Amino acid sequence: MNAHPVVSNSEWIRARKELLAKEKEFSRAREALAETRRALPWERVEKTYVFDGPDGQETLAELFAGRSQLVVYHFMFGPDAEAGCKSCSFWADNFERSVLHLAHNDVTMIAISRGALPKLEAYKKRLGWTFKWVSSGRTDFNFDYGVSFEPNDKDALYNYAPRKYGSTELPGISVFYKDGAGAVFHTYSAFARGIDMMNATHQYLDLVPRGRNENGNIMAWVRRNDEYDAAR
């Protein structure tokens, strides 16, 4: 960092404007990609899934809570775990305050995990979250949507390719739409680096001189929000 170039204001403005042109080009490409994403064909959800949640047992259609669009964060918290994944907890801190705003634009956002509801509720309380979190532990939902795997399943796919990770639980985001007749459709899913854009903290870190400060070990610095050293 000490060897970084230092220039005059006029030189800095010139360099910044050159980068701005590239940023604008990227923004236009991102907007076009978002349109292509929304234009994907849908698949109808034929299977009935029943989840355990704070409001009792609910089907996937009921999780929409009266809205037409549903975003699911697939939170890594398996049946045998005693705490949620620290990286998923980092993501949850980032979408916690988005839930209210999304609800006012016809979008319900929730988290779904295979862990038992009492464990999810206790962990949610510990970390101070308010979003709805339901358990899919008695269904095939996580397996069907590509985020949970049997330990010895060597043919399992993650992010639409052979799974590279040994974990039986991995993160993702899935989107669903419910039409006026009550039919539910799966419209989109993203996994691995595909969900990176949904983490606002990462986007801020990309602006600062040290970036994400990962030193080759992705998110090694991340802690649950009650585990950071207060001195930092």
C-alpha positions in Angstrom: 0.0 0.0 0.0 2.9 2.4 0.8 4.1 2.2 -2.9 0.8 3.2 -4.3 1.0 6.1 -6.9 0.2 9.6 -5.5 -0.6 12.3 -8.1 -1.9 15.8 -8.4 -5.6 16.7 -8.3 -5.7 17.2 -12.1 -4.1 13.8 -12.8 -6.4 12.2 -10.3 -9.5 13.7 -12.0 -8.2 12.4 -15.4 -7.7 8.9 -14.0 -11.0 9.0 -12.3 -12.9 10.0 -15.4 -11.2 7.2 -17.4 -12.5 4.7 -14.7 -15.9 6.4 -14.8 -16.3 5.6 -18.4 -15.6 1.9 -17.7 -18.0 2.0 -14.7 -20.8 3.4 -16.9 -20.1 0.7 -19.5 -20.4 -1.9 -16.8 -23.6 -0.4 -15.4 -25.2 -0.6 -18.9 -24.1 -4.2 -19.3 -25.4 -5.0 -15.8 -28.8 -3.5 -16.6 -29.0 -5.5 -19.9 -28.1 -8.6 -18.0 -30.9 -7.9 -15.4 -33.4 -7.7 -18.3 -32.1 -11.0 -19.7 -32.4 -12.6 -16.2 -36.0 -11.4 -15.8 -36.8 -12.8 -19.3 -35.8 -16.4 -18.3 -38.5 -19.0 -18.8 -40.2 -20.2 -15.7 -40.9 -23.7 -14.4 -44.0 -24.5 -12.5 -43.6 -25.9 -9.0 -45.6 -29.1 -9.0 -44.5 -30.6 -5.7 -46.1 -29.6 -2.4 -43.7 -28.4 0.2 -44.7 -27.8 3.8 -42.4 -25.8 6.1 -42.3 -25.4 9.8 -42.3 -21.7 10.8 -43.2 -19.2 13.5 -46.8 -19.2 12.1 -47.1 -23.0 12.1 -47.0 -25.2 9.1 -47.1 -23.4 5.8 -46.9 -24.4 2.1 -44.6 -22.6 -0.3 -47.6 -20.7 -1.7 -48.5 -19.5 1.8 -44.9 -18.2 2.4 -45.7 -15.4 -0.2 -47.7 -13.8 2.6 -50.2 -12.2 0.1 -47.6 -11.0 -2.3 -46.8 -12.2 -5.8 -43.0 -12.5 -5.6 -40.9 -14.5 -3.1 -37.1 -14.4 -2.6 -35.6 -17.3 -0.6 -32.2 -17.1 0.9 -30.9 -20.7 1.3 -29.2 -20.4 4.7 -26.6 -23.1 5.6 -27.9 -24.5 8.9 -28.2 -28.3 8.6 -30.2 -30.6 11.0 -27.1 -31.5 13.0 -25.6 -28.0 13.3 -25.8 -26.0 16.5 -25.2 -22.6 14.8 -25.7 -21.1 11.4 -22.9 -20.7 8.9 -20.9 -17.6 9.6 -20.8 -16.6 6.0 -24.6 -17.0 5.6 -24.9 -15.0 8.8 -22.9 -12.2 7.1 -25.4 -12.3 4.2 -28.3 -12.3 6.6 -27.0 -9.1 8.3 -26.9 -7.6 4.8 -30.5 -8.5 3.8 -32.1 -8.0 7.3 -33.1 -4.4 6.7 -34.0 -5.0 3.0 -37.0 -7.2 3.9 -39.2 -4.3 5.0 -38.5 -2.3 1.8 -39.0 -5.4 -0.5 -42.4 -6.0 1.2 -43.6 -2.6 0.0 -42.7 -3.5 -3.6 -44.7 -6.8 -3.7 -41.7 -9.0 -2.7 -41.6 -11.3 0.4 -38.1 -12.3 1.4 -37.4 -15.2 3.9 -34.7 -17.6 4.9 -35.1 -21.4 4.6 -32.8 -24.0 6.2 -33.0 -27.7 7.1 -32.3 -27.1 10.7 -35.1 -27.6 13.3 -37.3 -24.5 13.9 -36.3 -24.1 17.6 -32.6 -23.9 16.6 -33.4 -21.4 13.9 -35.4 -19.2 16.2 -32.8 -19.3 19.0 -30.0 -18.3 16.5 -32.1 -15.6 15.0 -32.7 -14.1 18.4 -29.1 -14.3 19.3 -28.0 -12.3 16.3 -30.9 -9.8 16.5 -32.6 -10.6 13.2 -36.3 -10.0 12.4 -36.8 -11.7 9.0 -38.9 -14.8 8.8 -37.0 -18.1 8.9 -38.6 -21.4 8.3 -37.4 -25.0 8.4 -37.5 -27.3 5.4 -36.2 -30.2 7.4 -39.2 -32.5 6.7 -39.2 -31.8 2.9 -37.0 -32.3 -0.2 -37.0 -28.5 -0.8 -33.3 -27.9 -0.2 -32.3 -30.9 -2.2 -34.6 -30.1 -5.1 -33.2 -26.5 -5.3 -29.6 -27.6 -5.3 -28.3 -26.5 -1.9 -28.4 -29.7 0.2 -26.7 -32.9 -0.6 -26.4 -36.5 0.7 -22.9 -37.0 2.1 -21.9 -39.7 -0.5 -23.7 -38.3 -3.5 -20.8 -38.0 -6.0 -23.1 -37.0 -8.8 -24.5 -34.0 -7.0 -24.6 -30.7 -8.9 -24.1 -27.2 -7.4 -24.4 -24.1 -9.4 -25.4 -26.3 -12.4 -22.0 -28.1 -12.4 -20.4 -31.0 -10.6 -20.1 -30.1 -6.9 -16.6 -29.1 -5.9 -17.3 -28.8 -2.2 -17.6 -31.5 0.4 -20.2 -29.7 2.5 -23.7 -31.2 2.6 -25.1 -27.6 2.9 -24.3 -24.7 0.5 -25.7 -21.2 0.0 -28.0 -19.9 -2.7 -30.9 -17.6 -3.5 -34.1 -18.7 -5.3 -36.9 -16.6 -6.7 -40.6 -17.6 -7.1 -43.7 -16.0 -8.6 -47.3 -16.7 -7.7 -50.0 -15.9 -10.3 -53.6 -14.8 -9.7 -54.8 -18.4 -9.8 -52.4 -19.4 -7.0 -49.9 -21.4 -9.2 -46.3 -21.0 -8.1 -43.4 -20.8 -10.5 -39.6 -21.0 -10.0 -38.1 -18.1 -11.9 -34.4 -17.9 -10.9 -31.7 -19.3 -8.7 -28.1 -18.3 -8.0 -25.3 -19.9 -6.1 -21.7 -19.4 -5.1 -20.3 -16.2 -6.5 -23.7 -15.6 -8.2 -25.0 -14.3 -4.9 -22.1 -11.9 -4.3 -24.0 -9.0 -5.7 -26.6 -9.3 -3.0 -24.1 -8.5 -0.2 -23.9 -4.7 0.2 -20.9 -5.0 2.6 -18.8 -6.6 -0.2 -19.8 -3.8 -2.6 -18.5 -1.2 -0.1 -15.3 -3.1 0.5 -14.7 -3.1 -3.2 -14.5 0.7 -3.0 -11.8 1.0 -0.3 -8.0 0.7 -0.9 -7.6 -2.7 0.8 -10.6 -4.2 -1.0 -12.0 -7.3 0.7 -8.7 -7.9 2.5 -9.1 -11.7 2.1 -5.4 -12.5 1.5 -6.3 -15.6 -0.5 -8.6 -17.0 2.1 -12.1 -16.0 1.1 -14.0 -14.3 4.0 -11.6 -15.7 6.6 -12.0 -12.3 8.4 -15.8 -12.6 8.7 -17.4 -13.3 12.1 -20.9 -13.5 13.4 -22.1 -10.1 14.4 -21.7 -10.9 18.1 -18.2 -12.4 17.7 -16.1 -9.5 16.6 -13.4 -8.0 18.9 -15.0 -4.9 20.3 -11.7 -3.1 20.1 -11.8 -3.2 16.3 
